[in-house]
């Protein structure tokens, strides 16, 4: 059996959940070919899976990581953007034809679904954002509403053209990406909330104290884990800011940061009680060992932290509606606090850390939700659906 896997290449979230799927399929004797771009391509290359590089489509970002809606619309412009989309569909058709898969798996890649549909191949679609919500800036309010209506109609039809639409999120009332999953009733029958695609379940790892000894961490000091992910341009500003803040943090805390560069050295740089890794291959060990997570509000990091019962301090990418919605939902669930990037200072971050660690309510709530959602296994469900669709065909 052959499976063609095409995750969105912006950041590592999409490819990060597709790689464990591919690894499980490979264990079953399935042949895999990846198609992706940008940071996703570097990640796949590191895993050793064969891949093709797809033409890239992205968004414009300001120096502080803010999504620049105006420049994204204006540059490259509607005509060039249309050409880029067509070029991506063409490239996908060529790659799929050359591989001859039994099923095509798209993670948030509309072009892949269109190409597979044109070739008459069965598909599985993975996504946590049914509709791209344009930031509601006053100057662009009318344009935003128009764009939302267009994307919901067109993109919604593309997503649901798939044999199965799998949403790697918790069912209600714990759905993190609910703000970006306003799915019309006509499309709902094809979608399924399956739980996060988690490569390592908490129960597969040793206890917290055992992990801390293994990782060379202090057993007494609270551990703050800061896995900073997302597209390079979106995380660069936050990385610089957090590095400056954590280097001045009180010695009673220990902080471990992952900068999210998968092709980098694993060797850390230490600044007293603050340790910086360019990449942490065993991130789930640190996640289970920590007391608190500080991160962006990407869907993967957020849902993983919930599965491990960890309270969070979230710094969403400015103007990134998906992250803003994710973060707000985590606050509503009682597992997180939000600090807006423009307000992030050492004083405020330290205050939030102390409030969470000294007040057990947020930690108790995080542990309660962990127990409620531990029955969901998105990875297992996804594997079963892919094999089922491949065997049935169109």
C-alpha positions in Angstrom: 0.0 0.0 0.0 1.1 3.5 -0.8 0.1 6.7 1.0 0.9 10.2 -0.2 1.1 12.7 2.8 0.9 16.4 2.2 1.0 18.7 5.2 1.1 22.5 5.2 4.7 23.5 5.5 4.3 26.8 7.5 5.7 26.1 11.0 6.0 22.6 12.3 2.5 21.9 13.7 1.0 20.2 10.6 4.1 18.2 9.6 4.7 17.4 13.3 1.4 15.5 13.5 1.8 13.9 10.1 5.2 12.3 10.8 3.9 10.1 13.6 1.1 9.0 11.3 3.6 8.1 8.6 5.8 6.3 11.2 2.9 4.1 12.3 1.9 3.4 8.7 5.5 2.5 7.9 5.4 -0.1 10.7 2.5 -1.7 8.9 4.5 -2.0 5.7 3.0 1.1 4.0 5.2 3.1 1.6 5.1 6.8 2.2 5.9 9.9 0.2 5.7 13.4 1.7 4.9 16.7 -0.1 5.5 19.9 1.7 7.5 23.2 1.8 9.2 25.8 4.1 10.0 24.6 7.6 7.9 21.5 7.1 10.4 20.3 4.4 13.3 20.6 6.8 11.5 18.6 9.4 10.6 15.8 7.0 14.1 15.7 5.6 15.4 15.1 9.1 13.0 12.1 9.6 14.4 10.3 6.6 11.1 9.9 4.8 11.2 10.4 1.0 9.7 13.7 -0.1 9.0 16.2 -2.9 9.2 19.9 -2.5 5.9 21.7 -3.2 5.7 25.3 -4.4 5.3 27.4 -1.3 2.4 29.6 -0.4 2.6 31.8 2.7 1.6 35.0 4.4 3.5 38.3 5.0 4.8 39.0 8.5 6.0 42.2 10.2 9.3 42.3 12.1 7.5 41.6 15.4 5.9 38.5 14.0 2.5 40.1 13.4 0.5 38.8 10.4 0.5 41.6 7.8 -3.0 41.2 6.3 -2.6 44.2 3.9 0.7 43.0 2.4 -0.5 39.5 2.2 -3.4 40.7 0.0 -1.5 43.3 -2.0 1.8 41.3 -2.5 1.9 39.1 -4.7 -1.5 40.3 -5.7 -4.6 38.4 -6.8 -3.3 37.5 -10.3 0.1 36.2 -9.1 -1.5 34.5 -6.1 -3.9 32.6 -8.4 -1.0 31.5 -10.6 0.8 30.3 -7.5 -2.2 28.2 -6.4 -2.6 26.7 -9.9 1.2 26.0 -10.0 0.9 24.2 -6.6 -2.0 22.1 -7.9 0.0 21.2 -11.1 3.0 20.2 -9.0 0.8 18.0 -6.8 -0.8 16.3 -9.8 2.7 15.4 -11.1 4.0 14.2 -7.8 0.8 12.1 -7.1 0.9 10.6 -10.6 4.5 9.7 -10.2 4.0 7.9 -6.9 0.6 6.2 -7.7 -0.7 6.1 -4.1 -3.8 4.2 -2.8 -4.9 7.2 -0.8 -3.9 10.8 -0.5 -3.7 12.5 3.0 -3.8 16.3 3.1 -3.2 18.2 6.3 -4.6 21.7 5.6 -3.5 21.6 1.9 -6.4 22.5 -0.4 -4.3 22.1 -3.5 -3.5 18.5 -2.7 -7.3 17.7 -2.3 -8.0 19.4 -5.7 -5.2 17.5 -7.4 -6.3 14.1 -5.9 -9.9 14.8 -6.9 -8.9 15.5 -10.5 -7.0 12.2 -10.5 -10.0 10.3 -9.0 -8.1 9.2 -5.9 -9.6 8.7 -2.4 -8.5 11.3 0.2 -8.4 11.9 3.9 -8.3 15.5 5.1 -6.8 16.5 8.5 -7.4 20.1 9.7 -8.1 22.1 12.8 -9.1 25.3 11.0 -12.2 24.8 8.7 -12.3 28.5 7.8 -9.5 31.0 7.7 -10.7 34.0 9.7 -9.3 37.4 8.5 -8.2 39.7 11.3 -10.9 42.2 12.1 -9.2 45.5 11.5 -11.5 48.5 11.1 -9.8 49.6 7.9 -10.4 46.1 6.4 -13.6 45.1 8.1 -15.7 45.0 4.9 -12.9 43.2 3.0 -12.5 40.8 6.0 -16.2 39.8 6.0 -16.2 39.3 2.2 -13.1 37.2 2.3 -14.6 35.1 5.2 -17.7 34.4 3.2 -15.8 33.5 0.0 -13.3 31.2 1.9 -16.2 29.5 3.8 -18.0 28.7 0.5 -15.0 27.7 -1.6 -12.6 26.2 0.9 -15.4 24.5 2.8 -16.4 22.6 -0.4 -12.8 21.6 -1.0 -12.3 20.3 2.5 -15.5 18.3 2.4 -14.7 16.9 -1.0 -12.5 14.4 0.9 -13.8 11.0 1.9 -13.1 11.9 5.6 -12.4 15.1 7.3 -10.6 14.5 10.6 -10.2 17.3 13.2 -7.5 16.5 15.7 -9.2 18.2 18.6 -11.2 17.3 21.6 -15.0 17.0 21.3 -17.1 19.6 23.1 -17.0 21.1 25.6 -13.2 21.0 25.4 -12.7 21.8 21.6 -9.8 24.2 21.4 -10.2 25.3 17.8 -14.0 25.9 18.1 -13.6 29.5 17.1 -12.2 28.4 13.7 -14.6 25.4 13.3 -17.8 27.1 12.5 -18.8 24.4 10.1 -22.1 24.8 8.2 -24.6 22.0 8.8 -24.3 20.8 5.2 -20.6 19.9 5.8 -20.8 18.6 9.4 -21.8 15.0 8.5 -18.3 14.6 6.9 -16.3 15.9 9.8 -15.2 14.1 13.0 -13.5 15.4 16.1 -11.0 12.6 16.9 -8.7 14.0 19.7 -5.1 15.3 19.2 -2.6 13.3 17.2 -0.2 12.7 20.1 3.1 10.9 19.2 3.8 10.1 22.9 1.0 9.5 25.4 1.7 10.7 29.0 1.3 7.1 30.4 4.1 5.9 28.0 6.6 8.0 29.9 8.1 7.5 33.4 6.9 9.6 36.3 7.8 13.3 36.6 10.5 12.8 39.2 12.2 10.0 37.2 12.2 12.1 34.1 13.8 15.1 36.0 16.6 12.9 37.2 17.2 11.5 33.7 17.2 15.1 32.2 19.6 16.4 34.9 17.0 18.8 36.3 16.7 20.0 39.9 14.0 18.0 41.7 13.0 20.9 44.0 12.9 24.0 41.7 9.7 24.5 39.5 10.4 23.8 35.9 9.1 26.2 33.2 9.2 24.7 29.7 9.0 27.1 26.7 8.6 25.2 23.4 8.4 28.1 20.9 7.0 27.0 17.6 5.5 28.4 14.4 6.9 29.9 11.2 10.4 31.3 11.7 9.4 34.9 11.0 6.5 34.7 13.5 8.6 33.3 16.4 11.9 35.1 15.9 10.8 38.3 17.7 9.3 36.3 20.7 12.4 34.1 21.0 14.6 37.2 21.3 12.3 38.8 23.9 11.9 35.6 26.0 15.6 34.9 26.0 16.3 38.3 27.4 13.5 37.9 30.1 14.4 34.3 31.1 18.1 35.2 31.5 17.0 37.5 34.3 14.5 35.2 36.0 15.0 34.4 39.7 17.3 31.4 40.5 14.4 29.7 42.3 13.1 28.7 38.9 14.6 26.6 36.2 13.7 27.3 32.5 14.2 25.2 29.4 13.5 26.7 26.0 13.3 25.0 22.6 13.7 27.4 19.7 12.1 25.0 17.2 15.0 24.5 14.6 14.8 20.8 13.8 18.0 20.6 11.7 20.2 22.1 14.5 22.5 20.7 17.1 21.0 19.2 20.2 23.7 20.8 22.4 22.2 23.4 24.8 23.5 26.8 25.8 23.2 27.5 29.5 22.7 30.8 31.3 22.7 29.8 34.9 19.2 28.4 35.6 18.1 29.0 32.0 18.9 26.4 29.3 18.3 27.0 25.6 18.1 24.3 23.0 17.8 25.0 19.3 15.9 21.7 19.1 14.6 19.2 21.7 14.0 15.8 20.2 12.5 14.5 23.4 10.1 17.4 24.0 7.4 15.2 25.6 9.8 14.2 28.4 10.3 17.9 29.2 6.5 18.4 28.8 5.8 15.8 31.4 8.6 16.9 33.7 7.6 20.6 33.7 5.3 22.5 36.0 4.3 25.2 33.5 4.4 25.8 29.8 5.1 29.2 28.2 4.5 29.3 24.4 2.7 30.6 21.4 -0.9 29.5 21.1 -0.4 27.0 18.2 -3.0 24.2 18.1 -0.4 21.4 18.5 1.5 22.8 21.5 -1.7 23.8 23.2 -3.5 20.5 22.8 -0.4 18.5 23.8 -0.1 20.6 27.0 -3.7 19.9 27.9 -3.2 16.1 27.3 -0.3 16.3 29.7 -2.3 18.3 32.3 0.0 21.4 32.2 -1.1 25.0 32.9 0.0 27.5 30.3 1.0 31.1 29.8 0.2 31.9 26.1 1.6 34.7 24.0 -0.4 34.5 20.7 1.1 35.8 17.5 -0.4 39.2 17.0 -3.3 39.4 14.4 -3.2 35.6 14.1 -6.9 34.8 14.6 -6.5 31.1 15.0 -4.0 31.5 17.8 -6.1 34.2 19.5 -9.1 32.0 19.4 -7.2 29.0 20.7 -5.7 31.0 23.6 -9.1 32.5 24.5 -10.7 29.0 24.6 -7.8 27.7 26.9 -8.6 30.6 29.2 -12.3 29.8 29.2 -11.4 26.2 30.1 -9.4 27.4 33.0 -6.0 26.0 32.0 -4.2 29.1 30.7 -3.5 32.8 31.0 -2.8 35.1 28.1 -0.1 37.8 27.8 -0.4 40.0 24.7 3.0 40.2 23.0 3.1 44.0 23.2 2.6 43.8 27.0 5.1 41.0 27.6 7.7 42.1 30.2 9.8 40.4 32.8 7.6 41.8 35.6 4.3 40.7 34.1 5.6 37.2 33.1 7.1 36.6 36.5 3.8 37.7 38.1 1.8 35.3 36.0 4.2 32.4 36.7 4.0 33.0 40.5 0.2 33.3 40.4 -0.1 29.9 38.6 2.5 28.1 40.7 1.3 29.5 44.0 -2.4 29.1 43.4 -3.4 25.5 42.8 -6.7 26.2 41.0 -5.3 26.5 37.5 -3.1 23.4 38.0 -6.0 21.4 39.4 -8.2 22.4 36.5 -5.5 21.4 34.0 -5.2 18.0 35.6 -9.0 17.6 35.7 -9.3 18.3 31.9 -6.4 15.9 31.3 -8.4 13.1 32.9 -11.5 14.0 30.9 -9.7 13.9 27.5 -7.3 11.0 28.0 -9.6 8.5 26.3 -9.3 10.2 22.9 -6.5 8.8 20.7 -6.4 10.9 17.5 -3.3 9.0 16.2 -5.0 5.6 16.4 -8.2 6.9 14.8 -6.4 8.6 11.9 -4.4 5.4 11.1 -7.6 3.4 11.1 -9.4 5.9 8.8 -6.5 6.1 6.3 -6.3 2.3 6.0 -10.1 2.0 5.7 -10.3 4.7 2.9 -7.3 3.1 1.1 -8.9 -0.3 1.1 -12.4 0.9 0.0 -11.1 3.3 -2.7 -13.4 5.9 -4.2 
